[in-house]
Amino acid sequence: MRIGLLSSYGNPQLPHFIKALVEKAVTDLVVILDSQQMNAKDLNIWERRTGGQLELPLESATSQPPGSDGFIPFYVVPSHNHSMTLELIQSLEIQCLLNAGTPRKLNTKLLNATTHGVLNIHPGALPKYRGCSCVEHALLNGDPVANSAHFMDAGYDTGPVIEIETFDLQGASSYTDIRVSLYRKGYQLAARVLKRLSHQAPLPLTTTPQNEELAQYWKPISDQELEALPHHVEAAIQKAQTKATGQ
């Protein structure tokens, strides 16, 4: 099954998605780059969340690339919503897409352009945590942090869910630890889902519609909430350690 990765110039998550897929032997990959780069604000948010712990050169991620011809093809389009993207998908016979850092809200034509749709890894337990800063809001609320694998639809974080993976905070020591670990687990989750989708093993991939009665949208974390976050992180880590030791 040929998989297309939707990303953009310099997106720091793209190498990690490629690396996880290659390690999981998901081999038939195509990268479609949107010409729009990440802006300074988004790059600063990434740096704040990861503290430089997820630096991975693209060349390193593709040093053992899949495919009989020895490389992963890269294509550049003006926009992922451009007709050129649809033409590429058709000509390359791409059967599934992965959001590996698209800067766009994808239009309906692109969402429906492949057999299986567009897979997304959302850092939050859907449907309760839709929107922005879901990891931070979950910590502030004393809720588990999680990644949700789901197929995208026309809404924001509203598509059918494949799997929700909760992160065990035991062993974490800081907010950055939590964020970095969650990102890494998200790349691995994407690789596992696409491996299953490719082989329909050990069981066929199934999805569950989201319960709209449980849905909540969260706004970007405020400066005041950000200041309060370390206290909540410490409390969440302590709670996880206490639970693990049975005290």
ZIJO-V468411 format. One record per residue. N is the residue number from 1. OMEGA is omega in radians with two decimals (* if undefined). Layout:
N	OMEGA
N	OMEGA
//
This chain:
1	-3.13
2	-3.06
3	3.09
4	3.11
5	3.12
6	-3.13
7	-3.10
8	3.14
9	3.02
10	3.14
11	-3.03
12	-3.12
13	-3.07
14	-3.14
15	-3.12
16	3.07
17	3.14
18	-3.11
19	-3.13
20	3.13
21	3.13
22	-3.14
23	3.12
24	3.12
25	2.94
26	-2.74
27	-3.00
28	-3.02
29	3.02
30	3.11
31	3.10
32	-3.07
33	2.96
34	-3.08
35	3.13
36	-3.13
37	3.01
38	3.13
39	-3.07
40	-3.14
41	-3.13
42	3.10
43	3.10
44	3.09
45	3.11
46	-3.13
47	3.13
48	-3.08
49	-3.00
50	3.13
51	3.12
52	-3.07
53	-3.09
54	3.08
55	3.14
56	3.12
57	3.13
58	-3.14
59	3.12
60	-3.12
61	-3.09
62	-3.10
63	3.04
64	-2.99
65	3.09
66	3.05
67	-3.09
68	-3.13
69	2.96
70	3.10
71	3.05
72	3.14
73	3.05
74	3.09
75	3.12
76	3.11
77	3.12
78	3.14
79	3.06
80	3.10
81	-3.12
82	3.12
83	3.11
84	3.12
85	3.11
86	3.12
87	3.08
88	-3.14
89	-3.13
90	-3.07
91	-3.13
92	3.13
93	3.09
94	-3.05
95	3.11
96	3.09
97	3.07
98	3.02
99	-3.14
100	3.09
101	3.07
102	3.09
103	-3.01
104	2.80
105	-2.98
106	-3.13
107	-3.04
108	-3.14
109	-3.14
110	3.14
111	-3.10
112	-2.99
113	-3.09
114	-3.12
115	-3.00
116	3.13
117	-3.08
118	3.11
119	3.09
120	3.01
121	-3.10
122	-3.13
123	3.14
124	3.13
125	3.13
126	0.10
127	-3.07
128	-3.10
129	3.00
130	3.04
131	-2.95
132	3.02
133	-3.04
134	3.08
135	-3.11
136	3.14
137	3.10
138	3.10
139	3.12
140	-3.11
141	-3.11
142	3.13
143	3.07
144	3.00
145	-2.99
146	2.92
147	3.05
148	3.00
149	-3.12
150	3.03
151	-3.09
152	2.98
153	-3.01
154	3.13
155	3.06
156	3.08
157	-3.04
158	-3.03
159	-3.08
160	-3.04
161	3.08
162	-3.09
163	3.01
164	-3.11
165	3.14
166	-3.09
167	3.09
168	-3.08
169	3.12
170	-3.12
171	3.07
172	-3.13
173	-3.08
174	3.05
175	3.14
176	3.07
177	-3.11
178	-3.11
179	-3.12
180	3.13
181	-3.13
182	3.05
183	-3.11
184	3.11
185	3.09
186	3.09
187	3.13
188	3.10
189	3.11
190	-3.13
191	3.14
192	-3.13
193	-3.12
194	3.04
195	3.11
196	-3.13
197	-3.13
198	-3.01
199	-3.08
200	-3.11
201	0.01
202	3.10
203	3.06
204	-3.13
205	3.11
206	3.12
207	3.13
208	3.08
209	3.12
210	3.10
211	-3.07
212	3.12
213	-3.13
214	-2.99
215	3.02
216	3.06
217	-3.09
218	3.12
219	3.06
220	-3.09
221	-3.13
222	3.10
223	3.12
224	3.10
225	3.13
226	3.10
227	-3.13
228	-3.01
229	-3.10
230	3.12
231	-3.13
232	3.07
233	3.13
234	3.13
235	-3.13
236	3.12
237	3.12
238	3.11
239	3.13
240	3.13
241	3.12
242	3.12
243	-3.10
244	-3.12
245	3.14
246	-3.13
247	*
//
